[in-house]
Amino acid sequence: MTQMKIPVVRNILQANDRLADANRKLFDNAGIFVINLMSSPGAGKTSLLEKTIDGLAGRIKMAVIEGDLQSDFDAERIQRKGVQAVQINTDGGCHLDGNMIQIALEALDLNDVELLIIENVGNLVCPAEFNLGEHEKVMILSVTEGHDKPLKYPLMFQLCSALLINKIDLLPYTDCDIQIIRESARQLNANQEIFEISCRTGEGLPVWLAWLERKVRASRSR
Amino acid sequence: MSIAQSVLDIALEEGRQHGLKRVSIIRLQVGALAAVVPDSLKFCFEMLSRDSIASGAELEIETVPIVARCSACRELFEVENHIFLCPQCDEPALELISGRELSLVNIEGETGDFDDTDEDSSGAKHSAGQ
């Protein structure tokens, strides 16, 4: 019996990256701007989607992919808004991956769709590692989660081009300091756009919607 | 868990290609920024690798520091305490040079030579004949 050392040097996520690249090509060919929306559970991803659909109604044609461990409550919420939505159940998996998106796309009619938002599974860790083929990663942090989150989940904050600080109507009832969030976010990713919003009261949403619309238009004029 | 599965898939594939009977060590490079907790990865790997040729294999994880290039002075700097700002200019990092690695570097194991080679004294005969 001989002991043998085999050089490998392979990216562990290469299988996923290949699928994500293929998705990305499909999106680019179809002229669809794609956002991977991430946050911890309950931060307000689906509420933000509902508000975004209302805000962009008649201006931008949207579709949604919903990722959850179980249930199709979220897809139903989106469909009630008259927007195409397909639900992915990961059956315990803590993030979406390129393959799940590829399969979900078969169930969507992408004709005329300008903006596809993929709502990832609620989790601030693993979704950051798995590219789906999106153009931008966007995250939500709600003030009830606390201002220490950027430094606890640095990769997520480092990769997201936009950070929505949600539930600002609850600020008086928490010890959350938005300036601390802003400062840690700046250290992690100085180019990140930060929006302070409340999906409940609608505060701050117009600024987010304007940013998103600009992004979609810019990608279509490329 | 799916990262552990990918590690196992690659190790088994490479092991099979090279005729390994058992994989004993798997060396990984993991960037300090990667969303991977070494202990969790080891635990998941242990569960997944049961009943495979990589069962009991040791995961040796080398952490790669976070290094970025300053957008102003273009110098490289090591990112400490997750501050992606150049210590010289206080300007944001332009690009990440390292820190996101998730690579399988090499594996070690035993080849599938016949078990009886040890009992067989052919090696001794050879030297005796010389």
Boltz contact constraints between the chains, C-beta under 6 A:
constraints:
  - contact:
      token1: [A, 1]
      token2: [B, 110]
      max_distance: 6.0
  - contact:
      token1: [A, 1]
      token2: [B, 113]
      max_distance: 6.0
  - contact:
      token1: [A, 2]
      token2: [B, 111]
      max_distance: 6.0
  - contact:
      token1: [A, 2]
      token2: [B, 113]
      max_distance: 6.0
  - contact:
      token1: [A, 4]
      token2: [B, 111]
      max_distance: 6.0
  - contact:
      token1: [A, 5]
      token2: [B, 106]
      max_distance: 6.0
  - contact:
      token1: [A, 5]
      token2: [B, 108]
      max_distance: 6.0
  - contact:
      token1: [A, 6]
      token2: [B, 14]
      max_distance: 6.0
  - contact:
      token1: [A, 6]
      token2: [B, 18]
      max_distance: 6.0
  - contact:
      token1: [A, 6]
      token2: [B, 106]
      max_distance: 6.0
  - contact:
      token1: [A, 6]
      token2: [B, 107]
      max_distance: 6.0
  - contact:
      token1: [A, 7]
      token2: [B, 106]
      max_distance: 6.0
  - contact:
      token1: [A, 8]
      token2: [B, 14]
      max_distance: 6.0
  - contact:
      token1: [A, 8]
      token2: [B, 104]
      max_distance: 6.0
  - contact:
      token1: [A, 8]
      token2: [B, 106]
      max_distance: 6.0
  - contact:
      token1: [A, 9]
      token2: [B, 105]
      max_distance: 6.0
  - contact:
      token1: [A, 10]
      token2: [B, 10]
      max_distance: 6.0
  - contact:
      token1: [A, 10]
      token2: [B, 104]
      max_distance: 6.0
  - contact:
      token1: [A, 11]
      token2: [B, 103]
      max_distance: 6.0
  - contact:
      token1: [A, 12]
      token2: [B, 6]
      max_distance: 6.0
  - contact:
      token1: [A, 12]
      token2: [B, 7]
      max_distance: 6.0
  - contact:
      token1: [A, 12]
      token2: [B, 102]
      max_distance: 6.0
  - contact:
      token1: [A, 12]
      token2: [B, 104]
      max_distance: 6.0
  - contact:
      token1: [A, 13]
      token2: [B, 102]
      max_distance: 6.0
  - contact:
      token1: [A, 125]
      token2: [B, 35]
      max_distance: 6.0
  - contact:
      token1: [A, 128]
      token2: [B, 35]
      max_distance: 6.0
  - contact:
      token1: [A, 129]
      token2: [B, 35]
      max_distance: 6.0
  - contact:
      token1: [A, 151]
      token2: [B, 82]
      max_distance: 6.0
  - contact:
      token1: [A, 154]
      token2: [B, 82]
      max_distance: 6.0
  - contact:
      token1: [A, 155]
      token2: [B, 33]
      max_distance: 6.0
  - contact:
      token1: [A, 155]
      token2: [B, 35]
      max_distance: 6.0
  - contact:
      token1: [A, 187]
      token2: [B, 83]
      max_distance: 6.0
  - contact:
      token1: [A, 187]
      token2: [B, 85]
      max_distance: 6.0
  - contact:
      token1: [A, 188]
      token2: [B, 82]
      max_distance: 6.0
  - contact:
      token1: [A, 188]
      token2: [B, 84]
      max_distance: 6.0
  - contact:
      token1: [A, 190]
      token2: [B, 92]
      max_distance: 6.0
